[in-house]
Amino acid sequence: MKMGMKCAAIKTSIVLRFVLVGAFCYLLSNLLGIAGALRSINEVTLFTVFALAETNLHLYGFLGMVAAGGIYYIVPRLSES
């Protein structure tokens, strides 16, 4: 399968877009967690909303987008029968 065909699948599949955005949010929230564990960054972000923002990105970004993609995939198949 050529790369152009894979990109075409991303353009046509809405479910795949949801999952890719969810995967990006998961990656970003984990990178923020690793960065927040570093002592120099933790000293700056200790009394800020950094941890709350990281948690919200993980919950709403990853879990919300993947759940929405799953629902978007399952509901039409359930309503066909």
N, C-alpha and C positions, 0 to 999 in steps of 0.2 A: 504494500500500500504506500503510495507516494505521500509526501508531506502535504501537497496541495489538496489531496482528497481528505486528509485528516482535518485540515483547516475548514474545508467545506462542511464537514460534520459539525464543527463548532458553530458555524454560521447558521445552520439549519435546525439544530437541536436545542430547544430552550432548556430542556432538562440538563443537558451537558453544560450549558452556561451556568445554571444554578450550582451544579456540583463543582465546577472549576472556580467560581467565586468563593464557594465554601472552602475549598482546598487552599486557596490563596489566603483567606482569612485565618485558617488554621495555622498555616505556615507563619504568617505575620504575628499572630498572637504568641506562638511558641518562641519566635525570635525576640519579641518584646519581653517575654518571661526570662529568657536567657540574659538579655541585656540588663533587665532589672535586677538580676542576681549578682551582677558585678558590683563590687563595693563602691567604686567611684560614681557609678550611675545611681546606685541605691541611696547614697548620701544626698544627692540632688533631688530625687523623686520620692523621698521617704514620706513627706507630709503633703503630697499632691494627690491628684485623682488618677495617678498612673496605674495603680493596681486595679482600680475599678474600671478604667478604660480597657485594660487588657482583658479582664474578665468579661466585660460586655462585648468586646470584639470576638472573643471565643464563643460566647453563648449565642449572640444574635447573628454574628457573621457566619460562623461555621455551622452550628446546629440549626439555626433558622434557615439558612440557604439550602442546606442539604435536605432538611425536612420538607421545605417548600418544593424542591426538585422531586423528591420522592412522592409527595402528594400529587404534584402535577403529572407524574408518570402513572401513578396507580389509579387515580379517580376516573379518567376516561376509560380505562380498561375494565373497571368495575361497573361502570354505567352502560357498557355495551351489551352485557348479558341480560 
